[in-house]
Amino acid sequence: MRRRPLNVELMDDAMADVLRAKSPAERLAIANGMWRSARRMIEAILRAEQPDWSADQIRREVARRMSHGAV
């Protein structure tokens, strides 16, 4: 059986420099924005795929997906 090549994503050096120049608060703000964006995207997908679901069902499924099933 052939093994697939290891696919490791590396950050570009220029982007790493940009992030290193940010304060901890700025980096947290970026991470929070990414988290909120992911949450909105998952919610929009669920609303389109499951139009009959209640807001509570959508909220629970978003939480489940974002927590990798831990919720």
mmCIF file of the N, C-alpha and C atoms, coordinates in Angstrom:
data_MODEL
# 
_entry.id   MODEL 
# 
loop_
_atom_site.group_PDB 
_atom_site.id 
_atom_site.type_symbol 
_atom_site.label_atom_id 
_atom_site.label_alt_id 
_atom_site.label_comp_id 
_atom_site.label_asym_id 
_atom_site.label_entity_id 
_atom_site.label_seq_id 
_atom_site.pdbx_PDB_ins_code 
_atom_site.Cartn_x 
_atom_site.Cartn_y 
_atom_site.Cartn_z 
_atom_site.occupancy 
_atom_site.B_iso_or_equiv 
_atom_site.pdbx_formal_charge 
_atom_site.auth_seq_id 
_atom_site.auth_comp_id 
_atom_site.auth_asym_id 
_atom_site.auth_atom_id 
_atom_site.pdbx_PDB_model_num 
ATOM 1   N N  . MET A 1 1  ? 0.844   -1.175 0.000  1.00 0.00 ? 1  MET A N  1 
ATOM 2   C CA . MET A 1 1  ? 0.000   0.000  0.000  1.00 0.00 ? 1  MET A CA 1 
ATOM 3   C C  . MET A 1 1  ? 0.892   1.242  0.000  1.00 0.00 ? 1  MET A C  1 
ATOM 4   N N  . ARG A 1 2  ? 0.624   2.150  -0.929 1.00 0.00 ? 2  ARG A N  1 
ATOM 5   C CA . ARG A 1 2  ? 1.405   3.388  -1.000 1.00 0.00 ? 2  ARG A CA 1 
ATOM 6   C C  . ARG A 1 2  ? 0.903   4.383  0.031  1.00 0.00 ? 2  ARG A C  1 
ATOM 7   N N  . ARG A 1 3  ? 1.839   5.043  0.661  1.00 0.00 ? 3  ARG A N  1 
ATOM 8   C CA . ARG A 1 3  ? 1.474   6.061  1.654  1.00 0.00 ? 3  ARG A CA 1 
ATOM 9   C C  . ARG A 1 3  ? 1.328   7.395  0.954  1.00 0.00 ? 3  ARG A C  1 
ATOM 10  N N  . ARG A 1 4  ? 0.327   8.143  1.381  1.00 0.00 ? 4  ARG A N  1 
ATOM 11  C CA . ARG A 1 4  ? 0.155   9.496  0.855  1.00 0.00 ? 4  ARG A CA 1 
ATOM 12  C C  . ARG A 1 4  ? 1.234   10.393 1.435  1.00 0.00 ? 4  ARG A C  1 
ATOM 13  N N  . PRO A 1 5  ? 1.721   11.338 0.653  1.00 0.00 ? 5  PRO A N  1 
ATOM 14  C CA . PRO A 1 5  ? 2.734   12.252 1.193  1.00 0.00 ? 5  PRO A CA 1 
ATOM 15  C C  . PRO A 1 5  ? 2.139   13.102 2.304  1.00 0.00 ? 5  PRO A C  1 
ATOM 16  N N  . LEU A 1 6  ? 2.962   13.372 3.298  1.00 0.00 ? 6  LEU A N  1 
ATOM 17  C CA . LEU A 1 6  ? 2.536   14.198 4.420  1.00 0.00 ? 6  LEU A CA 1 
ATOM 18  C C  . LEU A 1 6  ? 2.270   15.612 3.918  1.00 0.00 ? 6  LEU A C  1 
ATOM 19  N N  . ASN A 1 7  ? 1.096   16.143 4.229  1.00 0.00 ? 7  ASN A N  1 
ATOM 20  C CA . ASN A 1 7  ? 0.724   17.486 3.787  1.00 0.00 ? 7  ASN A CA 1 
ATOM 21  C C  . ASN A 1 7  ? 0.677   18.391 5.009  1.00 0.00 ? 7  ASN A C  1 
ATOM 22  N N  . VAL A 1 8  ? 1.715   19.164 5.179  1.00 0.00 ? 8  VAL A N  1 
ATOM 23  C CA . VAL A 1 8  ? 1.793   20.078 6.312  1.00 0.00 ? 8  VAL A CA 1 
ATOM 24  C C  . VAL A 1 8  ? 1.708   21.491 5.771  1.00 0.00 ? 8  VAL A C  1 
ATOM 25  N N  . GLU A 1 9  ? 0.741   22.240 6.286  1.00 0.00 ? 9  GLU A N  1 
ATOM 26  C CA . GLU A 1 9  ? 0.617   23.617 5.848  1.00 0.00 ? 9  GLU A CA 1 
ATOM 27  C C  . GLU A 1 9  ? 1.521   24.487 6.700  1.00 0.00 ? 9  GLU A C  1 
ATOM 28  N N  . LEU A 1 10 ? 2.327   25.277 6.027  1.00 0.00 ? 10 LEU A N  1 
ATOM 29  C CA . LEU A 1 10 ? 3.251   26.159 6.712  1.00 0.00 ? 10 LEU A CA 1 
ATOM 30  C C  . LEU A 1 10 ? 2.841   27.601 6.472  1.00 0.00 ? 10 LEU A C  1 
ATOM 31  N N  . MET A 1 11 ? 3.035   28.407 7.478  1.00 0.00 ? 11 MET A N  1 
ATOM 32  C CA . MET A 1 11 ? 2.736   29.819 7.343  1.00 0.00 ? 11 MET A CA 1 
ATOM 33  C C  . MET A 1 11 ? 3.864   30.502 6.573  1.00 0.00 ? 11 MET A C  1 
ATOM 34  N N  . ASP A 1 12 ? 3.480   31.382 5.687  1.00 0.00 ? 12 ASP A N  1 
ATOM 35  C CA . ASP A 1 12 ? 4.426   32.175 4.933  1.00 0.00 ? 12 ASP A CA 1 
ATOM 36  C C  . ASP A 1 12 ? 5.247   33.029 5.899  1.00 0.00 ? 12 ASP A C  1 
ATOM 37  N N  . ASP A 1 13 ? 6.540   33.171 5.628  1.00 0.00 ? 13 ASP A N  1 
ATOM 38  C CA . ASP A 1 13 ? 7.410   33.961 6.509  1.00 0.00 ? 13 ASP A CA 1 
ATOM 39  C C  . ASP A 1 13 ? 6.934   35.401 6.656  1.00 0.00 ? 13 ASP A C  1 
ATOM 40  N N  . ALA A 1 14 ? 6.458   35.993 5.564  1.00 0.00 ? 14 ALA A N  1 
ATOM 41  C CA . ALA A 1 14 ? 5.984   37.384 5.631  1.00 0.00 ? 14 ALA A CA 1 
ATOM 42  C C  . ALA A 1 14 ? 4.764   37.495 6.539  1.00 0.00 ? 14 ALA A C  1 
ATOM 43  N N  . MET A 1 15 ? 3.853   36.518 6.451  1.00 0.00 ? 15 MET A N  1 
ATOM 44  C CA . MET A 1 15 ? 2.663   36.548 7.313  1.00 0.00 ? 15 MET A CA 1 
ATOM 45  C C  . MET A 1 15 ? 3.052   36.325 8.770  1.00 0.00 ? 15 MET A C  1 
ATOM 46  N N  . ALA A 1 16 ? 4.008   35.454 9.008  1.00 0.00 ? 16 ALA A N  1 
ATOM 47  C CA . ALA A 1 16 ? 4.481   35.226 10.373 1.00 0.00 ? 16 ALA A CA 1 
ATOM 48  C C  . ALA A 1 16 ? 5.057   36.510 10.954 1.00 0.00 ? 16 ALA A C  1 
ATOM 49  N N  . ASP A 1 17 ? 5.797   37.260 10.133 1.00 0.00 ? 17 ASP A N  1 
ATOM 50  C CA . ASP A 1 17 ? 6.349   38.533 10.598 1.00 0.00 ? 17 ASP A CA 1 
ATOM 51  C C  . ASP A 1 17 ? 5.237   39.518 10.961 1.00 0.00 ? 17 ASP A C  1 
ATOM 52  N N  . VAL A 1 18 ? 4.198   39.558 10.138 1.00 0.00 ? 18 VAL A N  1 
ATOM 53  C CA . VAL A 1 18 ? 3.068   40.457 10.406 1.00 0.00 ? 18 VAL A CA 1 
ATOM 54  C C  . VAL A 1 18 ? 2.421   40.096 11.746 1.00 0.00 ? 18 VAL A C  1 
ATOM 55  N N  . LEU A 1 19 ? 2.196   38.801 11.963 1.00 0.00 ? 19 LEU A N  1 
ATOM 56  C CA . LEU A 1 19 ? 1.545   38.370 13.204 1.00 0.00 ? 19 LEU A CA 1 
ATOM 57  C C  . LEU A 1 19 ? 2.437   38.582 14.424 1.00 0.00 ? 19 LEU A C  1 
ATOM 58  N N  . ARG A 1 20 ? 3.737   38.402 14.267 1.00 0.00 ? 20 ARG A N  1 
ATOM 59  C CA . ARG A 1 20 ? 4.652   38.640 15.379 1.00 0.00 ? 20 ARG A CA 1 
ATOM 60  C C  . ARG A 1 20 ? 4.648   40.106 15.803 1.00 0.00 ? 20 ARG A C  1 
ATOM 61  N N  . ALA A 1 21 ? 4.405   40.994 14.862 1.00 0.00 ? 21 ALA A N  1 
ATOM 62  C CA . ALA A 1 21 ? 4.384   42.428 15.157 1.00 0.00 ? 21 ALA A CA 1 
ATOM 63  C C  . ALA A 1 21 ? 3.106   42.853 15.879 1.00 0.00 ? 21 ALA A C  1 
ATOM 64  N N  . LYS A 1 22 ? 2.105   42.003 15.898 1.00 0.00 ? 22 LYS A N  1 
ATOM 65  C CA . LYS A 1 22 ? 0.837   42.315 16.558 1.00 0.00 ? 22 LYS A CA 1 
ATOM 66  C C  . LYS A 1 22 ? 0.969   42.111 18.069 1.00 0.00 ? 22 LYS A C  1 
ATOM 67  N N  . SER A 1 23 ? 0.199   42.890 18.803 1.00 0.00 ? 23 SER A N  1 
ATOM 68  C CA . SER A 1 23 ? 0.163   42.705 20.256 1.00 0.00 ? 23 SER A CA 1 
ATOM 69  C C  . SER A 1 23 ? -0.668  41.455 20.562 1.00 0.00 ? 23 SER A C  1 
ATOM 70  N N  . PRO A 1 24 ? -0.534  40.908 21.767 1.00 0.00 ? 24 PRO A N  1 
ATOM 71  C CA . PRO A 1 24 ? -1.380  39.764 22.129 1.00 0.00 ? 24 PRO A CA 1 
ATOM 72  C C  . PRO A 1 24 ? -2.873  40.074 21.975 1.00 0.00 ? 24 PRO A C  1 
ATOM 73  N N  . ALA A 1 25 ? -3.279  41.273 22.338 1.00 0.00 ? 25 ALA A N  1 
ATOM 74  C CA . ALA A 1 25 ? -4.692  41.650 22.204 1.00 0.00 ? 25 ALA A CA 1 
ATOM 75  C C  . ALA A 1 25 ? -5.114  41.662 20.737 1.00 0.00 ? 25 ALA A C  1 
ATOM 76  N N  . GLU A 1 26 ? -4.240  42.136 19.871 1.00 0.00 ? 26 GLU A N  1 
ATOM 77  C CA . GLU A 1 26 ? -4.563  42.153 18.440 1.00 0.00 ? 26 GLU A CA 1 
ATOM 78  C C  . GLU A 1 26 ? -4.675  40.735 17.886 1.00 0.00 ? 26 GLU A C  1 
ATOM 79  N N  . ARG A 1 27 ? -3.779  39.851 18.321 1.00 0.00 ? 27 ARG A N  1 
ATOM 80  C CA . ARG A 1 27 ? -3.848  38.462 17.852 1.00 0.00 ? 27 ARG A CA 1 
ATOM 81  C C  . ARG A 1 27 ? -5.115  37.784 18.358 1.00 0.00 ? 27 ARG A C  1 
ATOM 82  N N  . LEU A 1 28 ? -5.508  38.060 19.595 1.00 0.00 ? 28 LEU A N  1 
ATOM 83  C CA . LEU A 1 28 ? -6.758  37.500 20.115 1.00 0.00 ? 28 LEU A CA 1 
ATOM 84  C C  . LEU A 1 28 ? -7.959  38.041 19.345 1.00 0.00 ? 28 LEU A C  1 
ATOM 85  N N  . ALA A 1 29 ? -7.921  39.320 18.993 1.00 0.00 ? 29 ALA A N  1 
ATOM 86  C CA . ALA A 1 29 ? -9.023  39.912 18.221 1.00 0.00 ? 29 ALA A CA 1 
ATOM 87  C C  . ALA A 1 29 ? -9.131  39.240 16.848 1.00 0.00 ? 29 ALA A C  1 
ATOM 88  N N  . ILE A 1 30 ? -7.998  38.945 16.230 1.00 0.00 ? 30 ILE A N  1 
ATOM 89  C CA . ILE A 1 30 ? -8.004  38.258 14.937 1.00 0.00 ? 30 ILE A CA 1 
ATOM 90  C C  . ILE A 1 30 ? -8.606  36.863 15.100 1.00 0.00 ? 30 ILE A C  1 
ATOM 91  N N  . ALA A 1 31 ? -8.170  36.131 16.114 1.00 0.00 ? 31 ALA A N  1 
ATOM 92  C CA . ALA A 1 31 ? -8.690  34.780 16.354 1.00 0.00 ? 31 ALA A CA 1 
ATOM 93  C C  . ALA A 1 31 ? -10.185 34.819 16.637 1.00 0.00 ? 31 ALA A C  1 
ATOM 94  N N  . ASN A 1 32 ? -10.629 35.796 17.412 1.00 0.00 ? 32 ASN A N  1 
ATOM 95  C CA . ASN A 1 32 ? -12.051 35.919 17.711 1.00 0.00 ? 32 ASN A CA 1 
ATOM 96  C C  . ASN A 1 32 ? -12.851 36.197 16.443 1.00 0.00 ? 32 ASN A C  1 
ATOM 97  N N  . GLY A 1 33 ? -12.330 37.063 15.588 1.00 0.00 ? 33 GLY A N  1 
ATOM 98  C CA . GLY A 1 33 ? -13.007 37.343 14.329 1.00 0.00 ? 33 GLY A CA 1 
ATOM 99  C C  . GLY A 1 33 ? -13.116 36.108 13.451 1.00 0.00 ? 33 GLY A C  1 
ATOM 100 N N  . MET A 1 34 ? -12.062 35.300 13.427 1.00 0.00 ? 34 MET A N  1 
ATOM 101 C CA . MET A 1 34 ? -12.094 34.060 12.645 1.00 0.00 ? 34 MET A CA 1 
ATOM 102 C C  . MET A 1 34 ? -13.119 33.083 13.223 1.00 0.00 ? 34 MET A C  1 
ATOM 103 N N  . TRP A 1 35 ? -13.182 33.003 14.547 1.00 0.00 ? 35 TRP A N  1 
ATOM 104 C CA . TRP A 1 35 ? -14.139 32.112 15.214 1.00 0.00 ? 35 TRP A CA 1 
ATOM 105 C C  . TRP A 1 35 ? -15.576 32.546 14.887 1.00 0.00 ? 35 TRP A C  1 
ATOM 106 N N  . ARG A 1 36 ? -15.841 33.840 14.996 1.00 0.00 ? 36 ARG A N  1 
ATOM 107 C CA . ARG A 1 36 ? -17.181 34.357 14.717 1.00 0.00 ? 36 ARG A CA 1 
ATOM 108 C C  . ARG A 1 36 ? -17.559 34.146 13.256 1.00 0.00 ? 36 ARG A C  1 
ATOM 109 N N  . SER A 1 37 ? -16.603 34.324 12.367 1.00 0.00 ? 37 SER A N  1 
ATOM 110 C CA . SER A 1 37 ? -16.859 34.110 10.942 1.00 0.00 ? 37 SER A CA 1 
ATOM 111 C C  . SER A 1 37 ? -17.208 32.648 10.667 1.00 0.00 ? 37 SER A C  1 
ATOM 112 N N  . ALA A 1 38 ? -16.451 31.733 11.256 1.00 0.00 ? 38 ALA A N  1 
ATOM 113 C CA . ALA A 1 38 ? -16.723 30.302 11.085 1.00 0.00 ? 38 ALA A CA 1 
ATOM 114 C C  . ALA A 1 38 ? -18.109 29.964 11.620 1.00 0.00 ? 38 ALA A C  1 
ATOM 115 N N  . ARG A 1 39 ? -18.446 30.530 12.762 1.00 0.00 ? 39 ARG A N  1 
ATOM 116 C CA . ARG A 1 39 ? -19.755 30.276 13.362 1.00 0.00 ? 39 ARG A CA 1 
ATOM 117 C C  . ARG A 1 39 ? -20.880 30.747 12.444 1.00 0.00 ? 39 ARG A C  1 
ATOM 118 N N  . ARG A 1 40 ? -20.726 31.953 11.877 1.00 0.00 ? 40 ARG A N  1 
ATOM 119 C CA . ARG A 1 40 ? -21.746 32.483 10.966 1.00 0.00 ? 40 ARG A CA 1 
ATOM 120 C C  . ARG A 1 40 ? -21.873 31.623 9.711  1.00 0.00 ? 40 ARG A C  1 
ATOM 121 N N  . MET A 1 41 ? -20.745 31.150 9.184  1.00 0.00 ? 41 MET A N  1 
ATOM 122 C CA . MET A 1 41 ? -20.790 30.310 7.983  1.00 0.00 ? 41 MET A CA 1 
ATOM 123 C C  . MET A 1 41 ? -21.499 28.989 8.255  1.00 0.00 ? 41 MET A C  1 
ATOM 124 N N  . ILE A 1 42 ? -21.170 28.359 9.372  1.00 0.00 ? 42 ILE A N  1 
ATOM 125 C CA . ILE A 1 42 ? -21.825 27.088 9.712  1.00 0.00 ? 42 ILE A CA 1 
ATOM 126 C C  . ILE A 1 42 ? -23.314 27.305 9.911  1.00 0.00 ? 42 ILE A C  1 
ATOM 127 N N  . GLU A 1 43 ? -23.679 28.375 10.594 1.00 0.00 ? 43 GLU A N  1 
ATOM 128 C CA . GLU A 1 43 ? -25.095 28.666 10.818 1.00 0.00 ? 43 GLU A CA 1 
ATOM 129 C C  . GLU A 1 43 ? -25.822 28.880 9.496  1.00 0.00 ? 43 GLU A C  1 
ATOM 130 N N  . ALA A 1 44 ? -25.231 29.619 8.577  1.00 0.00 ? 44 ALA A N  1 
ATOM 131 C CA . ALA A 1 44 ? -25.867 29.873 7.276  1.00 0.00 ? 44 ALA A CA 1 
ATOM 132 C C  . ALA A 1 44 ? -26.050 28.571 6.487  1.00 0.00 ? 44 ALA A C  1 
ATOM 133 N N  . ILE A 1 45 ? -25.042 27.718 6.534  1.00 0.00 ? 45 ILE A N  1 
ATOM 134 C CA . ILE A 1 45 ? -25.143 26.431 5.833  1.00 0.00 ? 45 ILE A CA 1 
ATOM 135 C C  . ILE A 1 45 ? -26.270 25.601 6.423  1.00 0.00 ? 45 ILE A C  1 
ATOM 136 N N  . LEU A 1 46 ? -26.335 25.547 7.756  1.00 0.00 ? 46 LEU A N  1 
ATOM 137 C CA . LEU A 1 46 ? -27.384 24.757 8.404  1.00 0.00 ? 46 LEU A CA 1 
ATOM 138 C C  . LEU A 1 46 ? -28.769 25.307 8.098  1.00 0.00 ? 46 LEU A C  1 
ATOM 139 N N  . ARG A 1 47 ? -28.923 26.616 8.111  1.00 0.00 ? 47 ARG A N  1 
ATOM 140 C CA . ARG A 1 47 ? -30.228 27.214 7.803  1.00 0.00 ? 47 ARG A CA 1 
ATOM 141 C C  . ARG A 1 47 ? -30.666 26.872 6.377  1.00 0.00 ? 47 ARG A C  1 
ATOM 142 N N  . ALA A 1 48 ? -29.703 26.827 5.448  1.00 0.00 ? 48 ALA A N  1 
ATOM 143 C CA . ALA A 1 48 ? -30.023 26.474 4.061  1.00 0.00 ? 48 ALA A CA 1 
ATOM 144 C C  . ALA A 1 48 ? -30.331 24.982 3.918  1.00 0.00 ? 48 ALA A C  1 
ATOM 145 N N  . GLU A 1 49 ? -29.578 24.152 4.623  1.00 0.00 ? 49 GLU A N  1 
ATOM 146 C CA . GLU A 1 49 ? -29.758 22.703 4.510  1.00 0.00 ? 49 GLU A CA 1 
ATOM 147 C C  . GLU A 1 49 ? -30.925 22.177 5.332  1.00 0.00 ? 49 GLU A C  1 
ATOM 148 N N  . GLN A 1 50 ? -31.243 22.853 6.424  1.00 0.00 ? 50 GLN A N  1 
ATOM 149 C CA . GLN A 1 50 ? -32.293 22.387 7.346  1.00 0.00 ? 50 GLN A CA 1 
ATOM 150 C C  . GLN A 1 50 ? -33.297 23.515 7.611  1.00 0.00 ? 50 GLN A C  1 
ATOM 151 N N  . PRO A 1 51 ? -34.062 23.942 6.617  1.00 0.00 ? 51 PRO A N  1 
ATOM 152 C CA . PRO A 1 51 ? -34.959 25.084 6.799  1.00 0.00 ? 51 PRO A CA 1 
ATOM 153 C C  . PRO A 1 51 ? -36.061 24.855 7.837  1.00 0.00 ? 51 PRO A C  1 
ATOM 154 N N  . ASP A 1 52 ? -36.328 23.613 8.159  1.00 0.00 ? 52 ASP A N  1 
ATOM 155 C CA . ASP A 1 52 ? -37.382 23.312 9.133  1.00 0.00 ? 52 ASP A CA 1 
ATOM 156 C C  . ASP A 1 52 ? -36.872 23.278 10.580 1.00 0.00 ? 52 ASP A C  1 
ATOM 157 N N  . TRP A 1 53 ? -35.580 23.415 10.785 1.00 0.00 ? 53 TRP A N  1 
ATOM 158 C CA . TRP A 1 53 ? -35.026 23.385 12.140 1.00 0.00 ? 53 TRP A CA 1 
ATOM 159 C C  . TRP A 1 53 ? -35.329 24.680 12.886 1.00 0.00 ? 53 TRP A C  1 
ATOM 160 N N  . SER A 1 54 ? -35.518 24.546 14.178 1.00 0.00 ? 54 SER A N  1 
ATOM 161 C CA . SER A 1 54 ? -35.733 25.722 15.032 1.00 0.00 ? 54 SER A CA 1 
ATOM 162 C C  . SER A 1 54 ? -34.394 26.423 15.289 1.00 0.00 ? 54 SER A C  1 
ATOM 163 N N  . ALA A 1 55 ? -34.494 27.636 15.806 1.00 0.00 ? 55 ALA A N  1 
ATOM 164 C CA . ALA A 1 55 ? -33.277 28.386 16.141 1.00 0.00 ? 55 ALA A CA 1 
ATOM 165 C C  . ALA A 1 55 ? -32.447 27.624 17.177 1.00 0.00 ? 55 ALA A C  1 
ATOM 166 N N  . ASP A 1 56 ? -33.121 26.949 18.110 1.00 0.00 ? 56 ASP A N  1 
ATOM 167 C CA . ASP A 1 56 ? -32.401 26.182 19.134 1.00 0.00 ? 56 ASP A CA 1 
ATOM 168 C C  . ASP A 1 56 ? -31.674 24.993 18.520 1.00 0.00 ? 56 ASP A C  1 
ATOM 169 N N  . GLN A 1 57 ? -32.305 24.312 17.574 1.00 0.00 ? 57 GLN A N  1 
ATOM 170 C CA . GLN A 1 57 ? -31.651 23.188 16.909 1.00 0.00 ? 57 GLN A CA 1 
ATOM 171 C C  . GLN A 1 57 ? -30.420 23.663 16.139 1.00 0.00 ? 57 GLN A C  1 
ATOM 172 N N  . ILE A 1 58 ? -30.556 24.786 15.455 1.00 0.00 ? 58 ILE A N  1 
ATOM 173 C CA . ILE A 1 58 ? -29.424 25.354 14.716 1.00 0.00 ? 58 ILE A CA 1 
ATOM 174 C C  . ILE A 1 58 ? -28.295 25.690 15.686 1.00 0.00 ? 58 ILE A C  1 
ATOM 175 N N  . ARG A 1 59 ? -28.633 26.373 16.780 1.00 0.00 ? 59 ARG A N  1 
ATOM 176 C CA . ARG A 1 59 ? -27.629 26.775 17.766 1.00 0.00 ? 59 ARG A CA 1 
ATOM 177 C C  . ARG A 1 59 ? -26.897 25.560 18.325 1.00 0.00 ? 59 ARG A C  1 
ATOM 178 N N  . ARG A 1 60 ? -27.632 24.518 18.646 1.00 0.00 ? 60 ARG A N  1 
ATOM 179 C CA . ARG A 1 60 ? -27.006 23.310 19.198 1.00 0.00 ? 60 ARG A CA 1 
ATOM 180 C C  . ARG A 1 60 ? -26.084 22.626 18.199 1.00 0.00 ? 60 ARG A C  1 
ATOM 181 N N  . GLU A 1 61 ? -26.525 22.564 16.941 1.00 0.00 ? 61 GLU A N  1 
ATOM 182 C CA . GLU A 1 61 ? -25.698 21.916 15.926 1.00 0.00 ? 61 GLU A CA 1 
ATOM 183 C C  . GLU A 1 61 ? -24.445 22.732 15.632 1.00 0.00 ? 61 GLU A C  1 
ATOM 184 N N  . VAL A 1 62 ? -24.560 24.046 15.615 1.00 0.00 ? 62 VAL A N  1 
ATOM 185 C CA . VAL A 1 62 ? -23.380 24.892 15.429 1.00 0.00 ? 62 VAL A CA 1 
ATOM 186 C C  . VAL A 1 62 ? -22.393 24.626 16.567 1.00 0.00 ? 62 VAL A C  1 
ATOM 187 N N  . ALA A 1 63 ? -22.883 24.598 17.791 1.00 0.00 ? 63 ALA A N  1 
ATOM 188 C CA . ALA A 1 63 ? -22.012 24.353 18.947 1.00 0.00 ? 63 ALA A CA 1 
ATOM 189 C C  . ALA A 1 63 ? -21.364 22.976 18.852 1.00 0.00 ? 63 ALA A C  1 
ATOM 190 N N  . ARG A 1 64 ? -22.132 21.976 18.442 1.00 0.00 ? 64 ARG A N  1 
ATOM 191 C CA . ARG A 1 64 ? -21.589 20.618 18.323 1.00 0.00 ? 64 ARG A CA 1 
ATOM 192 C C  . ARG A 1 64 ? -20.462 20.576 17.296 1.00 0.00 ? 64 ARG A C  1 
ATOM 193 N N  . ARG A 1 65 ? -20.699 21.193 16.150 1.00 0.00 ? 65 ARG A N  1 
ATOM 194 C CA . ARG A 1 65 ? -19.682 21.167 15.096 1.00 0.00 ? 65 ARG A CA 1 
ATOM 195 C C  . ARG A 1 65 ? -18.431 21.952 15.484 1.00 0.00 ? 65 ARG A C  1 
ATOM 196 N N  . MET A 1 66 ? -18.625 23.069 16.125 1.00 0.00 ? 66 MET A N  1 
ATOM 197 C CA . MET A 1 66 ? -17.464 23.889 16.474 1.00 0.00 ? 66 MET A CA 1 
ATOM 198 C C  . MET A 1 66 ? -16.666 23.301 17.629 1.00 0.00 ? 66 MET A C  1 
ATOM 199 N N  . SER A 1 67 ? -17.297 22.441 18.416 1.00 0.00 ? 67 SER A N  1 
ATOM 200 C CA . SER A 1 67 ? -16.595 21.812 19.540 1.00 0.00 ? 67 SER A CA 1 
ATOM 201 C C  . SER A 1 67 ? -16.145 20.394 19.180 1.00 0.00 ? 67 SER A C  1 
ATOM 202 N N  . HIS A 1 68 ? -16.286 20.033 17.907 1.00 0.00 ? 68 HIS A N  1 
ATOM 203 C CA . HIS A 1 68 ? -15.925 18.683 17.421 1.00 0.00 ? 68 HIS A CA 1 
ATOM 204 C C  . HIS A 1 68 ? -16.673 17.610 18.197 1.00 0.00 ? 68 HIS A C  1 
ATOM 205 N N  . GLY A 1 69 ? -17.934 17.891 18.529 1.00 0.00 ? 69 GLY A N  1 
ATOM 206 C CA . GLY A 1 69 ? -18.779 16.913 19.189 1.00 0.00 ? 69 GLY A CA 1 
ATOM 207 C C  . GLY A 1 69 ? -18.668 16.863 20.684 1.00 0.00 ? 69 GLY A C  1 
ATOM 208 N N  . ALA A 1 70 ? -17.898 17.751 21.289 1.00 0.00 ? 70 ALA A N  1 
ATOM 209 C CA . ALA A 1 70 ? -17.732 17.735 22.743 1.00 0.00 ? 70 ALA A CA 1 
ATOM 210 C C  . ALA A 1 70 ? -18.945 18.292 23.469 1.00 0.00 ? 70 ALA A C  1 
ATOM 211 N N  . VAL A 1 71 ? -19.805 19.003 22.761 1.00 0.00 ? 71 VAL A N  1 
ATOM 212 C CA . VAL A 1 71 ? -21.003 19.591 23.394 1.00 0.00 ? 71 VAL A CA 1 
ATOM 213 C C  . VAL A 1 71 ? -22.185 18.705 23.143 1.00 0.00 ? 71 VAL A C  1 
# 
